[in-house]
């Protein structure tokens, strides 16, 4: 599983600090727990659409639904291109490490 694209999500502020991570396949529960290497995982699997959030020490968090092919990343401030590149590499590495 890999990141296919990272898109800016428009919000009501000029400098959007939200990004949509598009994956090349749906994020199953097993793959979700691989993201624990990025931060603290909270999963509410009892919901009809299982919700998750990953709080990362760098100050941003991932949020989405198990089974979807995308999730969102919420930053406090508009992230730099370097931060976004690091984020994509970190997500790819987390999802690849346990896959083997």
C-alpha positions as CSV (number, residue, x, y, z in Angstrom):
1,X,0.0,0.0,0.0
2,X,1.3,3.4,-1.0
3,X,0.3,7.1,-1.1
4,X,-1.0,7.8,-4.5
5,X,-1.5,11.6,-4.1
6,X,-1.6,14.3,-1.6
7,X,-4.2,17.0,-2.2
8,X,-4.9,20.4,-0.6
9,X,-8.4,20.6,0.9
10,X,-10.0,23.9,0.6
11,X,-11.4,25.4,3.8
12,X,-12.7,28.8,4.8
13,X,-9.2,30.1,5.6
14,X,-6.7,31.5,3.0
15,X,-3.9,29.2,4.0
16,X,-5.4,25.7,4.1
17,X,-3.7,23.4,6.6
18,X,-5.6,20.3,5.6
19,X,-4.5,17.7,3.2
20,X,-6.2,14.6,1.7
21,X,-4.0,11.5,1.4
22,X,-5.2,9.3,-1.4
23,X,-4.0,5.6,-1.2
24,X,-3.7,3.0,-3.9
25,X,-6.1,0.7,-2.0
26,X,-8.5,0.9,0.9
27,X,-7.0,1.2,4.4
28,X,-8.0,-1.9,6.4
29,X,-7.8,-2.2,10.1
30,X,-4.5,-4.1,10.0
31,X,-2.9,-1.3,7.8
32,X,-4.3,1.3,10.2
33,X,-2.3,-0.2,13.1
34,X,0.8,0.1,11.0
35,X,0.4,3.9,11.3
36,X,1.0,3.6,15.0
37,X,4.7,4.2,14.2
38,X,3.7,7.8,13.4
39,X,1.8,8.5,16.6
40,X,-0.9,7.5,19.0
41,X,-3.8,5.6,17.3
42,X,-7.4,5.9,18.4
43,X,-9.8,3.7,16.6
44,X,-13.6,3.6,17.2
45,X,-14.4,0.3,15.5
46,X,-17.8,0.1,17.2
47,X,-19.1,2.9,14.9
48,X,-21.0,1.8,11.8
49,X,-18.2,3.4,9.8
50,X,-15.1,2.7,12.0
51,X,-13.4,6.1,12.7
52,X,-9.7,6.5,13.4
53,X,-7.4,9.3,14.5
54,X,-3.6,9.2,14.8
55,X,-2.1,12.0,16.9
56,X,1.5,12.6,15.7
57,X,4.2,14.1,18.0
58,X,5.0,16.6,15.3
59,X,1.7,18.4,16.0
60,X,-0.5,17.2,13.2
61,X,-3.0,14.4,13.2
62,X,-4.5,11.9,10.7
63,X,-8.2,11.3,10.6
64,X,-10.4,9.0,8.6
65,X,-12.6,6.0,8.2
66,X,-11.3,2.4,8.1
67,X,-12.1,0.9,4.7
68,X,-11.7,4.2,2.8
69,X,-9.1,4.9,0.1
70,X,-8.2,8.2,1.7
71,X,-7.9,10.1,5.0
72,X,-7.1,13.7,6.0
73,X,-4.2,15.3,7.7
74,X,-4.8,18.3,9.9
75,X,-1.9,20.7,10.6
76,X,-1.9,23.7,13.0
77,X,-0.3,25.9,10.3
78,X,0.1,25.6,6.5
79,X,2.8,23.0,6.0
80,X,5.9,23.6,4.0
81,X,6.7,21.4,1.0
82,X,9.5,19.7,3.0
83,X,7.0,18.8,5.8
84,X,4.6,17.3,3.2
85,X,7.4,15.3,1.5
86,X,8.4,14.0,4.9
87,X,4.8,13.1,5.7
88,X,4.3,11.1,2.5
89,X,7.6,9.2,3.0
90,X,6.7,8.5,6.6
91,X,3.2,7.2,5.7
92,X,4.7,5.0,2.8
93,X,7.3,3.6,5.2
94,X,4.8,2.8,7.9
95,X,2.5,1.0,5.5
96,X,5.4,-0.9,3.8
97,X,7.3,-2.0,6.9
98,X,4.7,-4.4,8.2
99,X,3.5,-5.6,4.8
100,X,6.4,-8.0,4.2
